[in-house]
Amino acid sequence: MAMSLFPTVKDNQISIQKFIDWDKFENIFYNNLYLENYKIVIKIPLIPKREPKNEIKIKKFNLEKYTFLISYD
């Protein structure tokens, strides 16, 4: 019996929202892909650092609790 950390997706549909935000502590703009079914965001820096390491972040995320700069399709 296989177990999963995430629930299965019905009808092979995944809802993805895209938005841009700014991390004021790291002074970095991020392109974000929000996977609504899983309440997870994938954060990708818009401008990569010169020494890339662990730049892409995956976090549990509740979209209703945060303000972001712009949403796009």
Secondary structure, 3 states (H helix, E strand, C coil): CCCCCCCCCHHHCCCEEEEEEEECCCCEEEEEEEECCCCEEEEEECCCCCCCCCCCEEEECCHHHCCCCEEEC
